């Protein structure tokens, strides 16, 4: 008998995220994935070249464990808890993506045209990765954190800059999907 796993419902995962945030707030810690990149760069000696990387990275060791947990959890979910390799998206969305050249839409979890190894041999795909990576990195630094840090931790702390950043993330995402993405593909 094959076991079919489903995602955790909101009434389980939501309170668990709230519990984690409550513990972090009570212990005076802030959550965010982009801060781990700063910590890793500091460990590798970037503090010799830039003041931004001169801080006590050992105080952020706990956050590196979050990265390890995300990697292990993602592996377990993808390989043992996912009954299918595709995402349930609307037929209209699949059709629209296929007209843009994303033929794997609806059949692959992540479109192979964007996330497969062939993107490294495609000039347009490579430029999209480089520019996209730069914009994400610049945006996370300019906004003082990443989407998870602002949307989960910052909003939990009722920080106005996080609300502004999250609104900006959503507007940027909508602009990318509805304006830039069709122009690129």
N, CA and C atoms as a LAMMPS dump frame, in Angstrom:
ITEM: TIMESTEP
0
ITEM: NUMBER OF ATOMS
555
ITEM: BOX BOUNDS ff ff ff
-5.0000000000000000e+02 5.0000000000000000e+02
-5.0000000000000000e+02 5.0000000000000000e+02
-5.0000000000000000e+02 5.0000000000000000e+02
ITEM: ATOMS id mol type element x y z
1 1 1 N 0.847 -1.181 0
2 1 2 C 0 0 0
3 1 3 C 0.892 1.243 0
4 2 1 N 0.713 2.093 -0.981
5 2 2 C 1.52 3.306 -1.103
6 2 3 C 0.942 4.409 -0.224
7 3 1 N 1.826 5.044 0.533
8 3 2 C 1.389 6.151 1.383
9 3 3 C 1.446 7.443 0.58
10 4 1 N 0.393 8.225 0.647
11 4 2 C 0.364 9.51 -0.047
12 4 3 C 0.455 10.591 1.023
13 5 1 N 1.46 11.428 0.885
14 5 2 C 1.668 12.506 1.835
15 5 3 C 1.101 13.806 1.294
16 6 1 N 0.549 14.576 2.148
17 6 2 C 0.008 15.876 1.79
18 6 3 C 0.779 16.952 2.551
19 7 1 N 0.804 18.177 2.044
20 7 2 C 1.438 19.266 2.804
21 7 3 C 0.706 19.463 4.13
22 8 1 N 1.437 19.972 5.096
23 8 2 C 0.795 20.25 6.367
24 8 3 C -0.25 21.324 6.168
25 9 1 N -1.402 21.168 6.775
26 9 2 C -2.431 22.204 6.641
27 9 3 C -2.012 23.472 7.388
28 10 1 N -2.597 24.594 6.997
29 10 2 C -2.249 25.882 7.579
30 10 3 C -2.427 25.897 9.086
31 11 1 N -3.409 25.174 9.61
32 11 2 C -3.686 25.21 11.046
33 11 3 C -2.657 24.417 11.848
34 12 1 N -1.76 23.696 11.186
35 12 2 C -0.635 23.051 11.863
36 12 3 C 0.635 23.859 11.631
37 13 1 N 0.937 24.137 10.351
38 13 2 C 2.197 24.827 10.04
39 13 3 C 2.196 26.271 10.513
40 14 1 N 1.073 26.975 10.386
41 14 2 C 1.005 28.378 10.822
42 14 3 C 1.328 28.55 12.298
43 15 1 N 0.641 27.809 13.195
44 15 2 C 0.984 27.928 14.626
45 15 3 C 2.417 27.496 14.946
46 16 1 N 2.958 26.533 14.204
47 16 2 C 4.349 26.141 14.457
48 16 3 C 5.314 27.27 14.094
49 17 1 N 5.049 27.95 12.979
50 17 2 C 5.873 29.112 12.621
51 17 3 C 5.722 30.192 13.689
52 18 1 N 4.497 30.415 14.16
53 18 2 C 4.257 31.413 15.211
54 18 3 C 4.998 31.035 16.491
55 19 1 N 5.023 29.757 16.832
56 19 2 C 5.735 29.307 18.031
57 19 3 C 7.237 29.564 17.904
58 20 1 N 7.789 29.241 16.746
59 20 2 C 9.217 29.496 16.515
60 20 3 C 9.502 30.988 16.627
61 21 1 N 8.66 31.816 16.019
62 21 2 C 8.867 33.268 16.082
63 21 3 C 8.752 33.772 17.515
64 22 1 N 7.81 33.235 18.273
65 22 2 C 7.659 33.634 19.679
66 22 3 C 8.934 33.322 20.453
67 23 1 N 9.489 32.13 20.241
68 23 2 C 10.728 31.742 20.928
69 23 3 C 11.875 32.663 20.514
70 24 1 N 11.976 32.973 19.226
71 24 2 C 13.052 33.86 18.768
72 24 3 C 12.904 35.262 19.345
73 25 1 N 11.676 35.777 19.381
74 25 2 C 11.446 37.113 19.945
75 25 3 C 11.797 37.126 21.429
76 26 1 N 11.404 36.091 22.149
77 26 2 C 11.673 36.028 23.582
78 26 3 C 13.16 35.877 23.884
79 27 1 N 13.905 35.293 22.962
80 27 2 C 15.351 35.132 23.181
81 27 3 C 16.159 36.252 22.535
82 28 1 N 15.468 37.227 21.92
83 28 2 C 16.151 38.381 21.333
84 28 3 C 16.86 38.089 20.024
85 29 1 N 16.404 37.077 19.307
86 29 2 C 17.043 36.724 18.045
87 29 3 C 16.133 37.118 16.881
88 30 1 N 16.764 37.359 15.715
89 30 2 C 16.012 37.694 14.498
90 30 3 C 16.259 36.612 13.468
91 31 1 N 15.2 36.26 12.76
92 31 2 C 15.278 35.211 11.755
93 31 3 C 15.416 35.81 10.366
94 32 1 N 16.214 35.175 9.549
95 32 2 C 16.352 35.57 8.149
96 32 3 C 17.426 34.734 7.491
97 33 1 N 17.181 34.339 6.261
98 33 2 C 18.136 33.476 5.577
99 33 3 C 19.318 34.252 5.002
100 34 1 N 19.105 35.493 4.551
101 34 2 C 20.203 36.235 3.931
102 34 3 C 21.302 36.575 4.933
103 35 1 N 20.971 36.655 6.202
104 35 2 C 22.003 36.939 7.202
105 35 3 C 23.009 35.798 7.305
106 36 1 N 22.599 34.602 6.888
107 36 2 C 23.528 33.474 6.899
108 36 3 C 24.641 33.642 5.875
109 37 1 N 24.339 34.279 4.764
110 37 2 C 25.377 34.534 3.771
111 37 3 C 26.436 35.466 4.356
112 38 1 N 25.98 36.476 5.086
113 38 2 C 26.924 37.389 5.747
114 38 3 C 27.785 36.615 6.741
115 39 1 N 27.151 35.735 7.509
116 39 2 C 27.886 34.939 8.491
117 39 3 C 28.907 34.037 7.804
118 40 1 N 28.506 33.362 6.721
119 40 2 C 29.434 32.483 6.008
120 40 3 C 30.593 33.27 5.399
121 41 1 N 30.31 34.439 4.843
122 41 2 C 31.383 35.28 4.287
123 41 3 C 32.351 35.716 5.384
124 42 1 N 31.822 36.028 6.55
125 42 2 C 32.665 36.429 7.673
126 42 3 C 33.553 35.273 8.116
127 43 1 N 32.984 34.082 8.197
128 43 2 C 33.763 32.901 8.57
129 43 3 C 34.907 32.685 7.584
130 44 1 N 34.644 32.956 6.3
131 44 2 C 35.66 32.752 5.257
132 44 3 C 36.671 33.897 5.167
133 45 1 N 36.552 34.916 6.025
134 45 2 C 37.556 35.97 6.064
135 45 3 C 37.214 37.249 5.338
136 46 1 N 35.958 37.459 4.977
137 46 2 C 35.586 38.678 4.247
138 46 3 C 35.756 39.931 5.105
139 47 1 N 35.84 39.777 6.411
140 47 2 C 36.029 40.925 7.296
141 47 3 C 37.356 41.637 7.074
142 48 1 N 38.293 40.969 6.425
143 48 2 C 39.583 41.59 6.111
144 48 3 C 39.448 42.635 5.008
145 49 1 N 38.333 42.553 4.262
146 49 2 C 38.171 43.414 3.097
147 49 3 C 37.015 44.406 3.203
148 50 1 N 36.075 44.164 4.112
149 50 2 C 34.912 45.057 4.216
150 50 3 C 34.406 45.101 5.657
151 51 1 N 34.115 46.307 6.118
152 51 2 C 33.627 46.478 7.487
153 51 3 C 32.311 45.755 7.74
154 52 1 N 31.477 45.62 6.718
155 52 2 C 30.175 44.967 6.869
156 52 3 C 30.322 43.553 7.425
157 53 1 N 31.445 42.904 7.116
158 53 2 C 31.655 41.53 7.54
159 53 3 C 32.452 41.423 8.844
160 54 1 N 32.684 42.536 9.498
161 54 2 C 33.392 42.52 10.781
162 54 3 C 32.368 42.532 11.914
163 55 1 N 32.008 41.353 12.366
164 55 2 C 31.091 41.221 13.499
165 55 3 C 31.324 39.862 14.148
166 56 1 N 30.728 39.656 15.298
167 56 2 C 30.888 38.402 16.032
168 56 3 C 29.997 37.335 15.402
169 57 1 N 30.539 36.597 14.44
170 57 2 C 29.754 35.596 13.721
171 57 3 C 29.339 34.44 14.614
172 58 1 N 30.069 34.217 15.697
173 58 2 C 29.73 33.098 16.586
174 58 3 C 28.378 33.3 17.259
175 59 1 N 27.957 34.553 17.364
176 59 2 C 26.633 34.81 17.944
177 59 3 C 25.516 34.415 16.981
178 60 1 N 25.867 34.145 15.717
179 60 2 C 24.881 33.764 14.703
180 60 3 C 24.945 32.273 14.342
181 61 1 N 25.696 31.49 15.118
182 61 2 C 25.812 30.056 14.806
183 61 3 C 24.457 29.371 14.787
184 62 1 N 23.569 29.797 15.664
185 62 2 C 22.242 29.169 15.728
186 62 3 C 21.51 29.294 14.394
187 63 1 N 21.713 30.415 13.705
188 63 2 C 21.031 30.647 12.433
189 63 3 C 21.593 29.754 11.328
190 64 1 N 22.857 29.364 11.443
191 64 2 C 23.433 28.433 10.463
192 64 3 C 22.782 27.061 10.584
193 65 1 N 22.345 26.714 11.784
194 65 2 C 21.636 25.443 11.976
195 65 3 C 20.308 25.474 11.222
196 66 1 N 19.695 26.643 11.13
197 66 2 C 18.458 26.788 10.354
198 66 3 C 18.722 26.433 8.894
199 67 1 N 19.855 26.878 8.346
200 67 2 C 20.202 26.572 6.953
201 67 3 C 20.353 25.062 6.772
202 68 1 N 21.048 24.427 7.692
203 68 2 C 21.219 22.974 7.62
204 68 3 C 19.849 22.295 7.68
205 69 1 N 18.978 22.775 8.562
206 69 2 C 17.631 22.217 8.663
207 69 3 C 16.825 22.412 7.39
208 70 1 N 16.965 23.571 6.75
209 70 2 C 16.249 23.831 5.498
210 70 3 C 16.737 22.884 4.408
211 71 1 N 18.041 22.679 4.325
212 71 2 C 18.591 21.78 3.301
213 71 3 C 18.128 20.344 3.553
214 72 1 N 18.245 19.88 4.789
215 72 2 C 17.825 18.511 5.112
216 72 3 C 16.314 18.361 4.937
217 73 1 N 15.549 19.336 5.427
218 73 2 C 14.095 19.284 5.284
219 73 3 C 13.656 19.305 3.826
220 74 1 N 14.31 20.139 3.008
221 74 2 C 13.994 20.189 1.584
222 74 3 C 14.3 18.87 0.896
223 75 1 N 15.414 18.256 1.265
224 75 2 C 15.77 16.955 0.686
225 75 3 C 14.741 15.893 1.063
226 76 1 N 14.392 15.842 2.333
227 76 2 C 13.409 14.855 2.8
228 76 3 C 12.062 15.075 2.117
229 77 1 N 11.629 16.329 2.063
230 77 2 C 10.333 16.622 1.443
231 77 3 C 10.322 16.267 -0.036
232 78 1 N 11.408 16.596 -0.756
233 78 2 C 11.451 16.343 -2.196
234 78 3 C 11.573 14.862 -2.516
235 79 1 N 12.31 14.132 -1.699
236 79 2 C 12.584 12.736 -2.026
237 79 3 C 11.694 11.716 -1.331
238 80 1 N 11.081 12.082 -0.209
239 80 2 C 10.303 11.103 0.534
240 80 3 C 8.858 11.508 0.809
241 81 1 N 8.547 12.794 0.727
242 81 2 C 7.212 13.243 1.084
243 81 3 C 6.43 13.843 -0.069
244 82 1 N 6.976 13.79 -1.263
245 82 2 C 6.307 14.377 -2.42
246 82 3 C 5.776 13.258 -3.309
247 83 1 N 4.457 13.12 -3.398
248 83 2 C 3.901 12.038 -4.21
249 83 3 C 4.063 12.268 -5.711
250 84 1 N 4.225 13.507 -6.131
251 84 2 C 4.329 13.821 -7.55
252 84 3 C 5.525 14.728 -7.79
253 85 1 N 5.89 14.856 -9.054
254 85 2 C 6.978 15.761 -9.403
255 85 3 C 6.45 17.031 -10.041
256 86 1 N 5.142 17.228 -10.032
257 86 2 C 4.585 18.434 -10.639
258 86 3 C 3.792 19.229 -9.605
259 87 1 N 3.552 20.464 -9.94
260 87 2 C 2.776 21.35 -9.082
261 87 3 C 1.395 21.498 -9.698
262 88 1 N 0.377 21.474 -8.851
263 88 2 C -0.988 21.637 -9.347
264 88 3 C -1.232 23.113 -9.642
265 89 1 N -1.163 23.477 -10.929
266 89 2 C -1.442 24.85 -11.334
267 89 3 C -2.574 24.827 -12.356
268 90 1 N -3.223 25.941 -12.517
269 90 2 C -4.383 26.045 -13.4
270 90 3 C -4.001 25.757 -14.849
271 91 1 N -4.929 25.154 -15.574
272 91 2 C -4.697 24.841 -16.986
273 91 3 C -4.385 26.098 -17.809
274 92 1 N -5.045 27.205 -17.481
275 92 2 C -4.772 28.47 -18.192
276 92 3 C -3.331 28.919 -17.98
277 93 1 N -2.825 28.73 -16.766
278 93 2 C -1.437 29.1 -16.468
279 93 3 C -0.481 28.213 -17.237
280 94 1 N -0.768 26.922 -17.287
281 94 2 C 0.081 25.994 -18.05
282 94 3 C 0.118 26.404 -19.516
283 95 1 N -1.045 26.709 -20.075
284 95 2 C -1.128 27.113 -21.479
285 95 3 C -0.332 28.394 -21.728
286 96 1 N -0.482 29.363 -20.841
287 96 2 C 0.237 30.635 -21.008
288 96 3 C 1.746 30.428 -20.919
289 97 1 N 2.186 29.613 -19.953
290 97 2 C 3.619 29.341 -19.82
291 97 3 C 4.155 28.594 -21.04
292 98 1 N 3.359 27.681 -21.569
293 98 2 C 3.805 26.949 -22.754
294 98 3 C 3.918 27.86 -23.968
295 99 1 N 3.066 28.872 -24.056
296 99 2 C 3.2 29.828 -25.164
297 99 3 C 4.463 30.671 -25.011
298 100 1 N 4.968 30.785 -23.782
299 100 2 C 6.21 31.524 -23.53
300 100 3 C 7.443 30.632 -23.67
301 101 1 N 7.225 29.347 -24.011
302 101 2 C 8.359 28.449 -24.206
303 101 3 C 8.686 27.572 -23.017
304 102 1 N 7.868 27.603 -21.99
305 102 2 C 8.08 26.761 -20.812
306 102 3 C 7.236 25.497 -21.009
307 103 1 N 7.765 24.542 -21.76
308 103 2 C 7.013 23.34 -22.12
309 103 3 C 6.793 22.403 -20.934
310 104 1 N 7.65 22.447 -19.933
311 104 2 C 7.525 21.542 -18.787
312 104 3 C 6.528 22.043 -17.743
313 105 1 N 5.875 23.161 -18.003
314 105 2 C 4.895 23.706 -17.05
315 105 3 C 3.784 22.688 -16.813
316 106 1 N 3.512 22.424 -15.56
317 106 2 C 2.469 21.481 -15.199
318 106 3 C 2.935 20.047 -15.089
319 107 1 N 4.12 19.741 -15.605
320 107 2 C 4.618 18.368 -15.518
321 107 3 C 5.878 18.254 -14.666
322 108 1 N 6.537 19.351 -14.412
323 108 2 C 7.742 19.344 -13.582
324 108 3 C 7.529 20.269 -12.386
325 109 1 N 8.129 19.905 -11.263
326 109 2 C 7.985 20.735 -10.069
327 109 3 C 8.563 22.122 -10.313
328 110 1 N 9.738 22.171 -10.913
329 110 2 C 10.367 23.422 -11.292
330 110 3 C 10.649 23.341 -12.779
331 111 1 N 10.241 24.332 -13.564
332 111 2 C 10.426 24.254 -15.016
333 111 3 C 11.888 24.001 -15.394
334 112 1 N 12.096 22.934 -16.14
335 112 2 C 13.462 22.578 -16.528
336 112 3 C 14.079 23.621 -17.435
337 113 1 N 13.255 24.378 -18.152
338 113 2 C 13.777 25.435 -19.023
339 113 3 C 14.417 26.567 -18.219
340 114 1 N 14.016 26.715 -16.97
341 114 2 C 14.569 27.768 -16.115
342 114 3 C 15.549 27.23 -15.081
343 115 1 N 15.357 25.987 -14.643
344 115 2 C 16.14 25.473 -13.524
345 115 3 C 16.953 24.223 -13.844
346 116 1 N 16.929 23.762 -15.075
347 116 2 C 17.73 22.604 -15.468
348 116 3 C 19.167 22.998 -15.751
349 117 1 N 20.021 22.005 -15.903
350 117 2 C 21.432 22.27 -16.184
351 117 3 C 21.647 22.914 -17.547
352 118 1 N 20.677 22.779 -18.443
353 118 2 C 20.827 23.368 -19.772
354 118 3 C 20.848 24.889 -19.734
355 119 1 N 20.369 25.467 -18.636
356 119 2 C 20.36 26.932 -18.531
357 119 3 C 21.786 27.491 -18.581
358 120 1 N 22.779 26.682 -18.193
359 120 2 C 24.162 27.153 -18.187
360 120 3 C 24.764 27.211 -19.585
361 121 1 N 24.155 26.525 -20.525
362 121 2 C 24.655 26.584 -21.898
363 121 3 C 23.81 27.502 -22.775
364 122 1 N 22.789 28.097 -22.193
365 122 2 C 21.909 29.018 -22.912
366 122 3 C 22.27 30.437 -22.489
367 123 1 N 22.668 31.272 -23.429
368 123 2 C 23.123 32.629 -23.103
369 123 3 C 22.028 33.427 -22.39
370 124 1 N 20.807 33.389 -22.913
371 124 2 C 19.709 34.148 -22.305
372 124 3 C 19.43 33.657 -20.884
373 125 1 N 19.426 32.337 -20.686
374 125 2 C 19.192 31.783 -19.353
375 125 3 C 20.29 32.155 -18.38
376 126 1 N 21.528 32.131 -18.855
377 126 2 C 22.668 32.48 -18.008
378 126 3 C 22.617 33.95 -17.599
379 127 1 N 22.289 34.822 -18.539
380 127 2 C 22.162 36.253 -18.226
381 127 3 C 21.038 36.47 -17.21
382 128 1 N 19.913 35.762 -17.379
383 128 2 C 18.804 35.882 -16.422
384 128 3 C 19.239 35.464 -15.02
385 129 1 N 20.009 34.37 -14.927
386 129 2 C 20.495 33.92 -13.624
387 129 3 C 21.422 34.948 -12.98
388 130 1 N 22.345 35.477 -13.766
389 130 2 C 23.315 36.437 -13.223
390 130 3 C 22.618 37.727 -12.804
391 131 1 N 21.796 38.278 -13.68
392 131 2 C 21.096 39.53 -13.356
393 131 3 C 20.119 39.307 -12.203
394 132 1 N 19.386 38.197 -12.252
395 132 2 C 18.443 37.888 -11.17
396 132 3 C 19.145 37.716 -9.836
397 133 1 N 20.265 36.998 -9.839
398 133 2 C 21.033 36.82 -8.604
399 133 3 C 21.554 38.136 -8.057
400 134 1 N 22.048 38.989 -8.954
401 134 2 C 22.514 40.308 -8.536
402 134 3 C 21.379 41.117 -7.924
403 135 1 N 20.218 41.128 -8.595
404 135 2 C 19.082 41.91 -8.092
405 135 3 C 18.573 41.386 -6.758
406 136 1 N 18.528 40.069 -6.598
407 136 2 C 18.094 39.498 -5.323
408 136 3 C 19.099 39.862 -4.222
409 137 1 N 20.379 39.7 -4.52
410 137 2 C 21.401 40.047 -3.528
411 137 3 C 21.393 41.521 -3.177
412 138 1 N 21.337 42.371 -4.197
413 138 2 C 21.28 43.812 -3.965
414 138 3 C 20.021 44.181 -3.193
415 139 1 N 18.893 43.609 -3.602
416 139 2 C 17.616 43.924 -2.944
417 139 3 C 17.603 43.499 -1.486
418 140 1 N 18.127 42.325 -1.21
419 140 2 C 18.164 41.851 0.179
420 140 3 C 19.054 42.753 1.035
421 141 1 N 20.172 43.18 0.485
422 141 2 C 21.077 44.066 1.242
423 141 3 C 20.464 45.45 1.406
424 142 1 N 19.879 45.97 0.331
425 142 2 C 19.292 47.311 0.359
426 142 3 C 18.091 47.364 1.294
427 143 1 N 17.301 46.294 1.311
428 143 2 C 16.115 46.24 2.17
429 143 3 C 16.454 45.855 3.599
430 144 1 N 17.707 45.515 3.853
431 144 2 C 18.104 45.137 5.205
432 144 3 C 17.643 43.745 5.583
433 145 1 N 17.417 42.889 4.601
434 145 2 C 17.011 41.517 4.869
435 145 3 C 16.29 40.92 3.682
436 146 1 N 16.03 39.643 3.788
437 146 2 C 15.396 38.918 2.693
438 146 3 C 13.89 38.785 2.949
439 147 1 N 13.234 38.108 2.036
440 147 2 C 11.78 37.951 2.151
441 147 3 C 11.394 37.21 3.421
442 148 1 N 12.112 36.154 3.755
443 148 2 C 11.752 35.407 4.97
444 148 3 C 12.013 36.234 6.221
445 149 1 N 13.101 36.973 6.23
446 149 2 C 13.408 37.798 7.403
447 149 3 C 12.377 38.879 7.629
448 150 1 N 12.021 39.582 6.571
449 150 2 C 11.032 40.652 6.713
450 150 3 C 9.619 40.115 6.908
451 151 1 N 9.219 39.144 6.069
452 151 2 C 7.833 38.677 6.1
453 151 3 C 7.517 37.878 7.356
454 152 1 N 8.469 37.136 7.866
455 152 2 C 8.19 36.318 9.049
456 152 3 C 8.645 37.032 10.318
457 153 1 N 9.904 37.383 10.374
458 153 2 C 10.451 37.968 11.595
459 153 3 C 10.073 39.432 11.759
460 154 1 N 10.267 40.219 10.715
461 154 2 C 9.988 41.655 10.82
462 154 3 C 8.524 41.957 11.067
463 155 1 N 7.637 41.282 10.354
464 155 2 C 6.201 41.508 10.578
465 155 3 C 5.768 41.004 11.946
466 156 1 N 6.401 39.924 12.43
467 156 2 C 6.086 39.436 13.779
468 156 3 C 6.449 40.465 14.836
469 157 1 N 7.483 41.244 14.557
470 157 2 C 7.91 42.291 15.487
471 157 3 C 7.212 43.625 15.221
472 158 1 N 6.249 43.613 14.302
473 158 2 C 5.473 44.806 13.94
474 158 3 C 6.359 45.956 13.475
475 159 1 N 7.358 45.65 12.65
476 159 2 C 8.283 46.661 12.156
477 159 3 C 7.759 47.253 10.843
478 160 1 N 7.576 48.556 10.823
479 160 2 C 7.097 49.241 9.629
480 160 3 C 8.031 49.041 8.433
481 161 1 N 9.364 49.106 8.6
482 161 2 C 10.24 48.865 7.443
483 161 3 C 10.021 47.475 6.83
484 162 1 N 9.706 46.498 7.641
485 162 2 C 9.441 45.158 7.111
486 162 3 C 8.146 45.131 6.324
487 163 1 N 7.14 45.842 6.784
488 163 2 C 5.882 45.914 6.042
489 163 3 C 6.122 46.565 4.681
490 164 1 N 6.886 47.633 4.673
491 164 2 C 7.2 48.322 3.415
492 164 3 C 8 47.392 2.493
493 165 1 N 8.972 46.677 3.055
494 165 2 C 9.778 45.749 2.252
495 165 3 C 8.914 44.636 1.678
496 166 1 N 8.016 44.06 2.475
497 166 2 C 7.161 42.973 1.995
498 166 3 C 6.231 43.47 0.881
499 167 1 N 5.685 44.655 1.038
500 167 2 C 4.856 45.23 -0.028
501 167 3 C 5.7 45.402 -1.299
502 168 1 N 6.933 45.87 -1.14
503 168 2 C 7.841 46.009 -2.278
504 168 3 C 8.16 44.673 -2.927
505 169 1 N 8.36 43.618 -2.118
506 169 2 C 8.622 42.286 -2.664
507 169 3 C 7.45 41.822 -3.524
508 170 1 N 6.238 42.026 -3.016
509 170 2 C 5.055 41.591 -3.761
510 170 3 C 4.889 42.389 -5.05
511 171 1 N 5.063 43.685 -4.976
512 171 2 C 4.948 44.508 -6.189
513 171 3 C 6.021 44.093 -7.198
514 172 1 N 7.241 43.891 -6.743
515 172 2 C 8.317 43.45 -7.63
516 172 3 C 8.026 42.093 -8.249
517 173 1 N 7.491 41.172 -7.465
518 173 2 C 7.143 39.855 -7.985
519 173 3 C 6.042 39.925 -9.027
520 174 1 N 5.031 40.716 -8.749
521 174 2 C 3.945 40.881 -9.72
522 174 3 C 4.45 41.534 -11.001
523 175 1 N 5.31 42.545 -10.867
524 175 2 C 5.883 43.219 -12.027
525 175 3 C 6.711 42.233 -12.853
526 176 1 N 7.487 41.413 -12.177
527 176 2 C 8.318 40.426 -12.878
528 176 3 C 7.459 39.433 -13.647
529 177 1 N 6.453 38.887 -12.985
530 177 2 C 5.632 37.844 -13.605
531 177 3 C 4.775 38.379 -14.747
532 178 1 N 4.204 39.548 -14.561
533 178 2 C 3.244 40.05 -15.549
534 178 3 C 3.853 40.963 -16.62
535 179 1 N 5.027 41.547 -16.349
536 179 2 C 5.611 42.483 -17.319
537 179 3 C 6.944 41.959 -17.865
538 180 1 N 7.903 41.718 -16.987
539 180 2 C 9.244 41.35 -17.45
540 180 3 C 9.319 39.924 -17.979
541 181 1 N 8.727 38.989 -17.282
542 181 2 C 8.818 37.577 -17.685
543 181 3 C 8.309 37.356 -19.108
544 182 1 N 7.133 37.9 -19.472
545 182 2 C 6.704 37.728 -20.867
546 182 3 C 7.636 38.411 -21.88
547 183 1 N 8.281 39.504 -21.476
548 183 2 C 9.204 40.183 -22.387
549 183 3 C 10.481 39.36 -22.584
550 184 1 N 10.924 38.699 -21.523
551 184 2 C 12.168 37.91 -21.587
552 184 3 C 11.93 36.624 -22.368
553 185 1 N 10.807 35.997 -22.117
554 185 2 C 10.526 34.714 -22.774
555 185 3 C 9.477 34.933 -23.825
